[in-house]
C-alpha cells in the first residue's frame, strides 16, 4: 500500500527529473550556432525594433475605425509579435528566460541590465499609451471625434502587451555580444 509520503517523494523525483530534462534541452538549444542571418549585429538590432513596429501596427489598427482593415492589422500585429518574441529570444540564445544555473556571471549581468532597460522601455510604452488616451480625450472633447474607439483600444492594448513582452529580449538583442570562445582567449 502506497503512503502519502511515498507518493509525494515519487512526485518530487518526477518533477526534479522533468526540470533537469528541460534545463538540459534548453542548454542544448543555447549551444546551437545561430543561423548566419541571425548572427549579425545588424539583424539583431533590426529584430530589436520589432516592439516598435508591433506597437505602431496596434496604433494603426486602433485608428482604422474597425472592420476588415482593423482585423487585418490586428492579425498582422499578432503574427509579427509572436514571431518577434521567438526570434528575439533565439537571437539572444534565450538569455532572457534561461534559469540562472545555466548562465555564467557575464550572462547574468547582461540579463540584469537588459531587464532594467526593458523596464524603462516599458515605462516609455505606458507613457505613449497615456499620451494616446489624453489626445483621444482632448479630440473628443474639442471636436466630438474620437481618434480611438472601444474596439481600437482593444487593438492597441493587445499590441502593447505583445510589445512589452518583447522589450527585455529586444534590449538584450540591441546590446548583445556573442560570448568569447576559450580559443579566442588563448590567442590574446
C-alpha positions in Angstrom: 0.0 0.0 0.0 1.3 3.4 -1.0 1.5 6.0 1.7 1.1 9.7 1.0 4.8 10.3 1.9 6.0 7.8 -0.7 3.6 9.4 -3.3 5.0 12.8 -2.5 8.6 11.7 -2.8 7.9 10.0 -6.1 6.2 13.1 -7.4 9.1 15.3 -6.3 11.5 12.9 -8.0 9.5 13.1 -11.3 9.4 16.9 -11.1 13.1 17.1 -10.5 13.8 14.7 -13.4 11.5 16.7 -15.7 13.2 20.0 -14.6 16.6 18.5 -15.3 15.4 17.3 -18.8 14.0 20.8 -19.6 17.2 22.5 -18.5 19.3 20.0 -20.5 17.2 20.7 -23.6 17.4 24.4 -23.1 21.2 24.3 -22.6 21.5 22.2 -25.8 19.4 24.8 -27.7 21.6 27.6 -26.4 24.7 25.8 -27.6 23.5 25.5 -31.2 25.1 28.0 -33.5 22.8 30.8 -34.7 21.9 30.9 -38.4 24.0 33.3 -40.3 21.1 35.7 -40.9 20.5 36.0 -37.2 24.2 36.1 -36.1 25.0 39.6 -37.3 24.7 42.7 -35.2 22.6 44.4 -37.8 20.0 41.6 -37.8 19.8 41.6 -34.0 19.3 45.4 -34.0 16.7 45.1 -36.7 14.9 42.4 -34.6 15.2 44.7 -31.5 13.0 47.3 -33.4 10.1 44.8 -33.7 8.4 46.0 -30.5 8.2 49.5 -32.0 6.7 48.1 -35.2 4.3 46.0 -33.3 3.1 48.9 -31.2 2.8 51.1 -34.4 0.7 48.4 -36.1 -1.5 48.3 -33.0 -2.0 52.1 -33.1 -2.7 51.9 -36.8 -5.3 49.2 -36.1 -6.8 51.3 -33.4 -7.4 54.3 -35.6 -8.5 52.3 -38.6 -12.1 52.6 -37.5 -13.0 48.9 -37.1 -14.0 46.5 -39.8 -11.8 44.4 -42.1 -8.8 46.7 -42.1 -8.6 46.7 -38.3 -8.9 42.9 -38.3 -6.1 42.6 -40.8 -3.9 44.9 -38.9 -4.5 43.0 -35.6 -3.8 39.8 -37.4 -0.5 41.1 -38.8 0.3 42.5 -35.3 -0.4 39.1 -33.7 1.8 37.2 -36.2 4.6 39.8 -36.1 4.6 40.0 -32.3 4.6 36.2 -31.8 7.3 35.7 -34.4 9.2 38.6 -32.9 9.2 37.1 -29.4 10.5 33.8 -30.7 13.2 35.3 -32.9 14.4 37.8 -30.3 14.8 35.0 -27.8 16.6 32.9 -30.4 18.9 35.7 -31.3 20.0 36.2 -27.7 20.2 32.5 -27.1 17.2 32.6 -24.7 19.2 34.6 -22.2 16.2 36.5 -21.0 14.4 33.4 -19.8 17.1 30.8 -19.1 17.4 29.6 -15.5 20.3 31.3 -13.6 22.0 27.9 -13.1 22.7 27.7 -16.8 24.3 31.2 -17.1 27.7 32.5 -16.3 28.4 35.8 -14.5 28.6 37.8 -17.7 25.3 36.5 -19.0 23.6 37.1 -15.7 24.9 40.7 -15.7 23.8 41.2 -19.3 20.4 39.9 -18.5 20.0 42.1 -15.4 21.0 45.2 -17.5 18.5 44.2 -20.2 15.7 43.8 -17.6 16.5 47.3 -16.4 16.5 48.7 -19.9 13.3 46.7 -20.7 11.6 48.2 -17.6 12.5 51.7 -18.7 11.2 51.0 -22.2 8.0 49.6 -20.7 7.5 52.9 -18.9 8.0 54.7 -22.2 5.4 52.4 -23.8 3.0 53.2 -21.0 3.7 56.9 -21.4 2.8 56.5 -25.1 -0.5 54.9 -24.2 -1.3 57.7 -21.7 -0.4 60.3 -24.4 -2.7 58.5 -26.9 -5.5 58.4 -24.3 -5.1 62.1 -23.5 -5.0 63.0 -27.2 -8.1 60.9 -27.8 -9.9 62.6 -24.9 -8.9 66.1 -26.0 -10.0 65.5 -29.5 -13.3 64.0 -28.3 -13.9 67.0 -26.1 -12.9 69.7 -28.6 -14.2 68.3 -31.8 -16.6 65.5 -30.8 -14.5 63.0 -32.8 -12.7 60.1 -31.1 -9.4 59.1 -32.6 -9.7 55.7 -30.9 -12.9 53.8 -30.3 -13.5 50.9 -27.9 -12.5 48.3 -30.5 -9.4 50.4 -31.2 -8.4 50.4 -27.6 -8.5 46.6 -27.5 -6.2 46.5 -30.6 -3.7 49.0 -29.1 -3.7 47.3 -25.7 -3.1 43.9 -27.4 -0.2 45.3 -29.4 1.2 47.0 -26.3 1.1 43.7 -24.5 3.0 41.9 -27.3 5.5 44.8 -27.5 6.0 44.8 -23.7 6.7 41.1 -23.7 9.4 41.6 -26.3 11.1 44.6 -24.6 13.6 42.7 -22.3 14.7 40.5 -25.2 14.8 43.5 -27.5 17.0 45.5 -25.1 19.2 42.4 -24.8 19.4 42.0 -28.6 20.3 45.6 -29.1 23.4 45.4 -26.8 24.1 41.7 -27.0 27.6 40.5 -27.6 28.4 36.9 -28.6 30.3 35.0 -25.9 34.0 34.8 -26.4 35.3 31.3 -27.1 38.0 29.9 -24.9 40.2 29.5 -28.1 39.8 33.3 -28.6 41.1 33.9 -25.1 44.2 31.9 -25.8 45.1 34.0 -28.9 45.2 37.2 -26.9 
